[in-house]
Amino acid sequence: MSDNTYTPPSVWKWEPGNGGKFANINRPIAGPTHDKALPVGKHPLQLYSLATPNGVKVTVMLEELLEKGVAGAEYDAYLIQIGEGDQFSSGFVEVNPNSKIPALMDHSTNPPQRVFESGAILLYLAEKFGEFLPSDPAKRTECLSWLFWQMGSAPMLGGGFGHFYAYAPEKYQYPIDRYTMEVKRQLDVLDRHLAENRFMAGDEYTIADMAIHPWYGALVKNRVYEAAEFLEAHTYKNVLRWTEEIDERPAVKRGRMVNRSFGEPHEQLHERHDASDFELRTQDKLADSE
């Protein structure tokens, strides 16, 4: 143990910019920091997001719906740059008072319906369009159990392991050991389940897979935190098999591009308004046209 043991004060005081990659946008109060309306495009579904794992869940769902020919799932996707504090605009806070991406507005209802929290958006879209959620009660329950497993487990992966392993300004063994143990346990839970199931809810690809894959698939393929070697990701063979199958789905490939503002320019589609945007408006294409 370190000799620099922290003794909490009687009352905690906030010190702005207290370290870490996201210190400039973290604060202990809610609400907007500035007035700015959100743009509204031509489709009923308006998504405000960023291609983090939570954001990718929803863009994959929308692209999967369109892949199945669900015309009502056409959508406009606008980029929310969380590093610049876009999520604290007055317009965004009206859609999601929690100031987290993704956030969805459905203008096909009267009045328009806001939906926030990625799992809630997946469930909302699945029920709205009758897709990717089993109708059989037992299978539906299994699907929802895994959906909520992800919602409860991923904060240990992201805010816990990811923060202390990859983003914290100083590395400390205790929190890294604590969260590494938990993440490896979670991977073992998935690996044991996927040894006997093609997808999370059995043989059917569902919103449970869409929720889990952007986090745990990205982890074992070294797309987040650069921790695959540290976690011995190669030992979770069933998770890798499942990940690689889902990676090849055309809708997943498209969904991972939407609202992406990092990585290779040809993989970045900052805004999505039409299917043709994947061919015409990626960052490499826009750069070539300037």
Solvent accessible surface area in square Angstrom, and as a share of the most:
residue,aa,sasa,rsa
1,M,208,0.93
2,S,59,0.38
3,D,145,0.75
4,N,134,0.69
5,T,109,0.63
6,Y,150,0.57
7,T,113,0.66
8,P,93,0.59
9,P,75,0.47
10,S,124,0.80
11,V,101,0.58
12,W,149,0.52
13,K,147,0.62
14,W,102,0.36
15,E,119,0.53
16,P,95,0.60
17,G,56,0.54
18,N,101,0.52
19,G,34,0.33
20,G,22,0.22
21,K,129,0.55
22,F,67,0.28
23,A,13,0.10
24,N,115,0.59
25,I,25,0.13
26,N,87,0.45
27,R,59,0.21
28,P,72,0.45
29,I,114,0.58
30,A,85,0.66
31,G,20,0.19
32,P,72,0.45
33,T,81,0.47
34,H,75,0.33
35,D,132,0.68
36,K,124,0.53
37,A,85,0.66
38,L,34,0.17
39,P,62,0.39
40,V,95,0.54
41,G,25,0.24
42,K,140,0.59
43,H,32,0.14
44,P,59,0.37
45,L,1,0.00
46,Q,0,0.00
47,L,0,0.00
48,Y,3,0.01
49,S,0,0.00
50,L,13,0.07
51,A,6,0.04
52,T,37,0.22
53,P,24,0.15
54,N,49,0.25
55,G,1,0.01
56,V,13,0.07
57,K,1,0.00
58,V,0,0.00
59,T,2,0.01
60,V,4,0.02
61,M,0,0.00
62,L,0,0.00
63,E,2,0.01
64,E,3,0.01
65,L,0,0.00
66,L,35,0.17
67,E,92,0.41
68,K,109,0.46
69,G,61,0.58
70,V,27,0.15
71,A,84,0.65
72,G,42,0.40
73,A,0,0.00
74,E,47,0.21
75,Y,0,0.00
76,D,1,0.00
77,A,0,0.00
78,Y,23,0.09
79,L,34,0.17
80,I,7,0.04
81,Q,49,0.22
82,I,38,0.19
83,G,40,0.39
84,E,137,0.61
85,G,10,0.10
86,D,38,0.20
87,Q,8,0.03
88,F,27,0.11
89,S,3,0.02
90,S,26,0.17
91,G,8,0.08
92,F,0,0.00
93,V,21,0.12
94,E,125,0.56
95,V,10,0.06
96,N,1,0.00
97,P,55,0.35
98,N,78,0.40
99,S,10,0.06
100,K,121,0.51
101,I,18,0.09
102,P,2,0.01
103,A,0,0.00
104,L,0,0.00
105,M,33,0.15
106,D,0,0.00
107,H,71,0.32
108,S,67,0.43
109,T,51,0.30
110,N,151,0.78
111,P,107,0.67
112,P,61,0.38
113,Q,82,0.37
114,R,100,0.36
115,V,15,0.09
116,F,63,0.26
117,E,73,0.33
118,S,5,0.03
119,G,5,0.05
120,A,44,0.34
121,I,0,0.00
122,L,0,0.00
123,L,39,0.20
124,Y,53,0.20
125,L,0,0.00
126,A,1,0.01
127,E,96,0.43
128,K,78,0.33
129,F,44,0.18
130,G,61,0.59
131,E,44,0.20
132,F,21,0.09
133,L,22,0.11
134,P,6,0.04
135,S,112,0.72
136,D,65,0.34
137,P,102,0.64
138,A,74,0.58
139,K,108,0.46
140,R,82,0.30
141,T,84,0.49
142,E,69,0.31
143,C,0,0.00
144,L,34,0.17
145,S,63,0.40
146,W,29,0.10
147,L,1,0.01
148,F,124,0.51
149,W,49,0.17
150,Q,1,0.01
151,M,53,0.24
152,G,54,0.52
153,S,12,0.08
154,A,6,0.05
155,P,80,0.50
156,M,54,0.24
157,L,0,0.00
158,G,12,0.11
159,G,55,0.53
160,G,3,0.03
161,F,0,0.00
162,G,0,0.00
163,H,62,0.27
164,F,58,0.24
165,Y,51,0.19
166,A,39,0.30
167,Y,68,0.26
168,A,10,0.08
169,P,92,0.58
170,E,102,0.46
171,K,116,0.49
172,Y,105,0.40
173,Q,139,0.62
174,Y,144,0.55
175,P,20,0.13
176,I,22,0.11
177,D,71,0.37
178,R,88,0.32
179,Y,52,0.20
180,T,18,0.10
181,M,125,0.56
182,E,24,0.11
183,V,0,0.00
184,K,59,0.25
185,R,125,0.46
186,Q,1,0.00
187,L,0,0.00
188,D,51,0.26
189,V,43,0.25
190,L,0,0.00
191,D,20,0.10
192,R,172,0.63
193,H,33,0.15
194,L,2,0.01
195,A,62,0.48
196,E,152,0.68
197,N,38,0.20
198,R,124,0.45
199,F,5,0.02
200,M,0,0.00
201,A,10,0.08
202,G,16,0.15
203,D,117,0.60
204,E,76,0.34
205,Y,17,0.07
206,T,0,0.00
207,I,0,0.00
208,A,0,0.00
209,D,0,0.00
210,M,2,0.01
211,A,0,0.00
212,I,0,0.00
213,H,7,0.03
214,P,10,0.06
215,W,26,0.09
216,Y,0,0.00
217,G,0,0.00
218,A,9,0.07
219,L,0,0.00
220,V,7,0.04
221,K,74,0.31
222,N,70,0.36
223,R,90,0.33
224,V,26,0.15
225,Y,33,0.13
226,E,141,0.63
227,A,0,0.00
228,A,16,0.12
229,E,160,0.72
230,F,94,0.39
231,L,0,0.00
232,E,86,0.38
233,A,3,0.03
234,H,120,0.54
235,T,66,0.38
236,Y,18,0.07
237,K,141,0.60
238,N,43,0.22
239,V,0,0.00
240,L,33,0.16
241,R,89,0.32
242,W,0,0.00
243,T,0,0.00
244,E,82,0.37
245,E,54,0.24
246,I,1,0.01
247,D,17,0.09
248,E,115,0.51
249,R,69,0.25
250,P,74,0.47
251,A,1,0.00
252,V,1,0.00
253,K,98,0.42
254,R,58,0.21
255,G,0,0.00
256,R,66,0.24
257,M,36,0.16
258,V,1,0.01
259,N,1,0.00
260,R,44,0.16
261,S,33,0.22
262,F,92,0.38
263,G,50,0.48
264,E,96,0.43
265,P,63,0.40
266,H,103,0.46
267,E,62,0.28
268,Q,19,0.08
269,L,1,0.00
270,H,51,0.23
271,E,72,0.32
272,R,2,0.01
273,H,44,0.20
274,D,56,0.29
275,A,63,0.49
276,S,48,0.31
277,D,9,0.05
278,F,22,0.09
279,E,119,0.53
280,L,117,0.58
281,R,116,0.42
282,T,5,0.03
283,Q,49,0.22
284,D,40,0.21
285,K,85,0.36
286,L,51,0.25
287,A,62,0.48
288,D,118,0.61
289,S,90,0.58
290,E,180,0.81
